[in-house]
Structures are given as structure tokens and as C-alpha cells.
Amino acid sequence: MFWSTQRIKAEQRDIQERNALSLVEPYNQSRVGQGSYELSLSRQVLVSISPESLGEQLVRGILFPSKLDRDPDDISKEAALTIPAGQFAFLYTEESVNIPKNVLAFISIKAKIKLKGLVNISGFHVDPGFSGRIKFSVYNAGTKPISLTYGEPYFLMWFAILSDEDEKPYDSKHNHNGQTGICAADREQMSEPSQSPATLAKRIEYIEDKVNWILIGLTIIFIPILICIFNVVFEKWMNGPKNIDNQKPSAVQTTNH
């Protein structure tokens, strides 16, 4: 059974009274509605490399962020993240979550972002006992870049109660428990250029343009040569019969003995 808006607020109040770990940290009651909690985008992001965007990513500090989102000094120059068409990205939530052992959470991206072509290709649930930031692995399946504003609530999380506490909850033995942001494994996965359909389409278009220019160049070079060859052959053909007539032997002369 899924928790309602009232149940989420009630569970959070009960947790605070018991001085236990909050469901969401930092918790904002205004983010609770329609039976879900809205999670926002942090600056802990990583976009896959593409030949078109590599230089831009290095300049903007997306590929190798120079500051963590917990740095109090806001980076005013970059208020948004851009995911090029056909590229992948890792997006971490600004909030950390603490899922009780008797609860299974479900996560999703808001429809207004999904309709632009952003697809969640990671898991769609959070295990009982998980603690840490949630990482979304996404892919821009659209034809245009998608821009996301840092701090905006783009993600939704629902809570479903289990019949009992799970006997094997997600704990410190698992790699992602307690995750706070971009790690070495994330960078390694994004280190290779993305061979996306959009990138391949651009390469094919580039090759087609190059081939067309080569054909135009060859045409410009060979047409005059072919014209010259044709003229030479034509002149020989036209002058051929005259030369033959001129070279005919004269009448045979008789001799007297």
C-alpha cells in the first residue's frame, strides 16, 4: 500500500519525535503532494563525452566539476545543466533519503522533462534500508539539447509499506549506500565517447557532405580534360578521310620496252 500525502507528513513527524533519520534531508513539507515527495537536482552531475560538447564541458566544469554543490559559494554563471541530444548523464538529487526497512520507495522523472525526451535508464525503485543521495542515469533521446536548472524539483518519490521489515535490507555492504555525489566509477563510465544515434547521424551527414564536395571537385577537374580528349578525337575523325584521299597512289604509268 502506498503512502498518502498525509501519511508521509505523519511518518516524518513521528521520525522527528524519535530523533531518527529523516525520510528526506533536508526535509521540506511543501515538497509533499499527490502522495509523493519532490526531489531536486544537485550540482553533482556528469555528462557523457561527445566530440561536439567535450570542449564546452571542460570549460563549464561539467565533466570535471571544480566545486561541489555543498560549497556555499554559488556559481552564478552556470544556473543550468545542458544534456546534448543523444548523450547520457548522471544526475544526483540535492537531498539525501533514508528509506525505512519496512518501506520500498519508487522514483521517477517528472512528465514535463520526460516529454522532452529525457529517459531514465537506471532503476525505478529504492531498496528498503537505503541511505544517501539518489542517482539517476538518464539519456536524451530527443533531437534537441535539454537544459535543467540546478535546485529545481525534477524527480518524484513514492513510499510503499511492506508487510514486515526486510530481513536483508540495503546496508553498508552495498556500493551505493551512503553515496553523496560523483565518484571515480561514474567518471570511468563516462570517460568514453558516446556512440549515440544522434552522433552517428551527424558523422554520416559530415561524410556525405565531404563526398559531395569531392565529387564536385573531381567533376571540375575532369570535365575540361574530357572535353580536350573529345576535341582531339573529333578532329582526327574529321580529318581522317581527307588524309586518306591525299595519300591515294597515282594512276599506273605504262612503260615502253
C-alpha positions as CSV (number, residue, x, y, z in Angstrom):
1,M,0.0,0.0,0.0
2,F,1.4,3.4,-1.0
3,W,1.6,6.3,1.5
4,S,-0.7,9.2,1.0
5,T,0.4,12.8,1.4
6,Q,-1.0,12.8,5.0
7,R,0.9,9.5,5.7
8,I,4.2,10.9,4.5
9,K,3.8,14.0,6.7
10,A,2.7,11.9,9.7
11,E,5.7,9.5,9.3
12,Q,8.1,12.4,9.1
13,R,6.7,13.9,12.3
14,D,7.0,10.6,14.1
15,I,10.6,10.3,12.9
16,Q,11.4,13.7,14.2
17,E,9.9,13.0,17.6
18,R,12.0,9.8,17.8
19,N,15.1,11.8,16.7
20,A,15.6,9.2,14.0
21,L,17.0,9.8,10.5
22,S,14.6,11.9,8.4
23,L,12.9,10.4,5.4
24,V,14.5,13.2,3.3
25,E,17.3,15.5,4.3
26,P,16.8,18.4,4.1
27,Y,13.0,17.9,4.5
28,N,10.6,20.4,3.1
29,Q,7.0,19.8,3.8
30,S,5.9,22.0,0.8
31,R,7.5,19.3,-1.5
32,V,4.9,16.7,-0.3
33,G,1.8,16.3,-2.5
34,Q,-0.2,13.9,-4.6
35,G,1.2,11.1,-2.4
36,S,4.8,11.8,-3.4
37,Y,7.9,13.8,-2.4
38,E,9.6,16.1,-4.9
39,L,13.4,15.8,-5.1
40,S,15.6,18.5,-6.7
41,L,18.6,18.4,-9.0
42,S,22.0,19.0,-7.4
43,R,25.2,20.2,-9.0
44,Q,26.6,16.7,-8.7
45,V,26.2,15.9,-12.4
46,L,28.2,14.2,-15.2
47,V,27.5,14.3,-18.9
48,S,28.9,11.8,-21.4
49,I,31.6,12.9,-23.8
50,S,30.8,13.8,-27.4
51,P,33.1,15.3,-30.0
52,E,30.7,18.3,-30.2
53,S,30.5,19.0,-26.5
54,L,33.8,17.9,-25.0
55,G,35.4,21.4,-25.1
56,E,32.3,23.0,-23.8
57,Q,32.1,20.6,-20.9
58,L,35.7,21.2,-19.9
59,V,35.2,25.0,-19.9
60,R,31.9,24.9,-17.9
61,G,33.3,22.4,-15.4
62,I,30.6,19.8,-16.1
63,L,32.9,16.9,-17.0
64,F,35.3,17.6,-14.1
65,P,33.3,19.8,-11.6
66,S,35.6,22.2,-9.7
67,K,33.1,22.8,-6.9
68,L,30.7,20.5,-5.1
69,D,27.1,21.6,-4.7
70,R,27.6,21.8,-0.9
71,D,30.0,24.7,-1.5
72,P,28.2,27.8,-0.1
73,D,29.7,30.0,-2.9
74,D,27.1,29.8,-5.6
75,I,28.3,29.5,-9.2
76,S,26.1,32.2,-10.7
77,K,27.5,31.8,-14.3
78,E,26.0,28.3,-14.6
79,A,22.4,28.1,-13.4
80,A,21.6,25.2,-15.7
81,L,22.9,21.9,-17.0
82,T,22.6,21.1,-20.7
83,I,22.4,17.5,-21.9
84,P,23.1,17.3,-25.7
85,A,20.8,15.2,-27.9
86,G,21.9,11.6,-27.9
87,Q,24.1,11.9,-24.7
88,F,24.0,10.2,-21.3
89,A,24.2,11.9,-17.9
90,F,24.4,11.0,-14.2
91,L,22.1,13.3,-12.1
92,Y,22.2,13.2,-8.3
93,T,19.4,14.6,-6.1
94,E,20.1,17.5,-3.9
95,E,18.5,15.7,-1.0
96,S,19.6,12.5,0.8
97,V,17.0,9.9,1.6
98,N,16.7,7.4,4.4
99,I,14.3,4.6,3.5
100,P,13.0,2.6,6.5
101,K,13.5,-1.2,6.4
102,N,9.8,-1.8,6.0
103,V,9.3,0.6,3.1
104,L,10.0,0.3,-0.6
105,A,10.3,3.6,-2.5
106,F,9.7,4.3,-6.2
107,I,11.3,7.1,-8.2
108,S,10.6,8.8,-11.5
109,I,11.3,11.9,-13.5
110,K,8.5,14.4,-13.9
111,A,6.5,14.2,-17.1
112,K,7.4,17.7,-18.3
113,I,11.0,16.6,-18.6
114,K,10.3,13.1,-20.0
115,L,8.2,14.6,-22.8
116,K,11.3,16.5,-24.0
117,G,13.0,13.1,-24.5
118,L,14.8,12.6,-21.2
119,V,14.7,8.9,-20.4
120,N,15.5,7.3,-17.0
121,I,17.6,4.2,-17.8
122,S,18.6,3.4,-14.2
123,G,16.4,1.7,-11.6
124,F,12.9,2.7,-10.7
125,H,12.9,1.9,-7.0
126,V,14.9,2.4,-3.9
127,D,15.6,-0.6,-1.6
128,P,14.5,-0.8,2.0
129,G,17.3,0.4,4.2
130,F,19.0,2.6,1.5
131,S,20.6,5.8,2.7
132,G,22.2,8.5,0.6
133,R,21.6,10.6,-2.5
134,I,19.7,9.1,-5.4
135,K,21.5,8.8,-8.7
136,F,19.5,9.0,-11.9
137,S,21.2,7.6,-15.1
138,V,19.4,9.4,-18.0
139,Y,19.6,9.5,-21.7
140,N,18.5,12.4,-24.0
141,A,16.5,10.5,-26.7
142,G,15.3,13.7,-28.2
143,T,16.6,15.7,-31.1
144,K,17.4,18.9,-29.1
145,P,19.6,19.6,-26.1
146,I,17.7,19.5,-22.7
147,S,18.5,22.1,-20.1
148,L,17.9,21.5,-16.4
149,T,18.1,24.2,-13.7
150,Y,20.0,23.3,-10.6
151,G,17.8,23.1,-7.5
152,E,14.6,22.6,-9.4
153,P,12.4,19.6,-8.3
154,Y,12.5,17.3,-11.3
155,F,12.2,14.0,-9.6
156,L,9.3,12.2,-7.7
157,M,9.5,9.6,-5.0
158,W,6.6,7.4,-3.6
159,F,6.7,5.2,-0.5
160,A,5.1,1.8,-0.3
161,I,4.7,0.0,3.0
162,L,5.9,-3.6,3.3
163,S,4.2,-6.3,5.4
164,D,7.3,-6.6,7.6
165,E,10.8,-5.2,7.9
166,D,13.0,-6.7,5.2
167,E,15.4,-9.3,6.6
168,K,18.1,-8.3,4.1
169,P,17.9,-4.5,3.8
170,Y,20.2,-2.4,1.7
171,D,23.2,-1.7,4.0
172,S,26.8,-0.6,4.1
173,K,27.9,-3.8,2.3
174,H,26.4,-2.4,-0.9
175,N,28.4,0.0,-3.0
176,H,25.8,2.8,-3.4
177,N,24.7,3.1,0.2
178,G,25.7,6.5,1.6
179,Q,26.6,7.9,-1.8
180,T,26.9,11.7,-1.9
181,G,27.8,12.5,-5.4
182,I,30.1,11.9,-8.4
183,C,32.7,9.1,-7.8
184,A,35.5,7.5,-9.7
185,A,33.2,4.8,-11.1
186,D,30.9,7.5,-12.5
187,R,33.8,9.2,-14.2
188,E,35.1,5.9,-15.6
189,Q,31.7,5.1,-17.1
190,M,31.6,8.5,-18.8
191,S,35.2,8.5,-20.0
192,E,34.5,7.0,-23.4
193,P,32.7,9.0,-26.2
194,S,29.1,8.2,-26.6
195,Q,28.3,6.4,-29.9
196,S,24.7,7.6,-29.9
197,P,22.4,7.6,-32.9
198,A,22.4,11.4,-33.0
199,T,26.3,11.4,-33.1
200,L,26.4,8.7,-35.7
201,A,23.8,10.7,-37.8
202,K,26.0,13.8,-37.6
203,R,29.0,11.8,-38.7
204,I,27.1,10.3,-41.7
205,E,26.0,13.8,-42.6
206,Y,29.6,15.0,-42.4
207,I,30.8,12.2,-44.6
208,E,28.1,12.7,-47.1
209,D,29.0,16.4,-47.4
210,K,32.6,15.6,-47.8
211,V,31.9,13.0,-50.5
212,N,29.7,15.6,-52.3
213,W,32.5,18.2,-52.3
214,I,35.0,15.6,-53.6
215,L,32.6,14.7,-56.4
216,I,32.2,18.4,-57.3
217,G,36.0,18.8,-57.3
218,L,36.6,15.8,-59.4
219,T,33.9,17.0,-61.8
220,I,35.5,20.4,-62.1
221,I,38.9,18.8,-62.8
222,F,37.9,16.0,-65.2
223,I,35.3,17.8,-67.4
224,P,37.9,20.1,-69.1
225,I,40.1,17.0,-69.6
226,L,37.3,15.0,-71.2
227,I,36.4,17.9,-73.4
228,C,40.0,18.2,-74.6
229,I,40.2,14.5,-75.3
230,F,36.9,14.6,-77.2
231,N,38.1,17.5,-79.3
232,V,41.3,15.7,-80.3
233,V,39.4,12.6,-81.2
234,F,36.8,14.5,-83.1
235,E,39.4,16.5,-85.1
236,K,41.2,13.3,-86.0
237,W,38.0,11.7,-87.1
238,M,37.0,14.7,-89.2
239,N,40.5,15.0,-90.9
240,G,40.9,11.2,-91.4
241,P,39.1,10.8,-94.8
242,K,40.9,13.8,-96.4
243,N,44.3,12.4,-95.4
244,I,43.4,9.0,-97.0
245,D,42.3,10.7,-100.2
246,N,45.5,12.6,-100.4
247,Q,47.6,9.5,-99.9
248,K,45.9,7.5,-102.7
249,P,48.6,6.3,-105.3
250,S,48.5,8.0,-108.8
251,A,47.4,6.1,-111.9
252,V,49.8,3.4,-113.0
253,Q,52.1,4.6,-115.8
254,T,52.9,2.2,-118.7
255,T,56.4,1.9,-119.9
256,N,57.6,1.1,-123.4
257,H,60.2,-1.6,-124.0
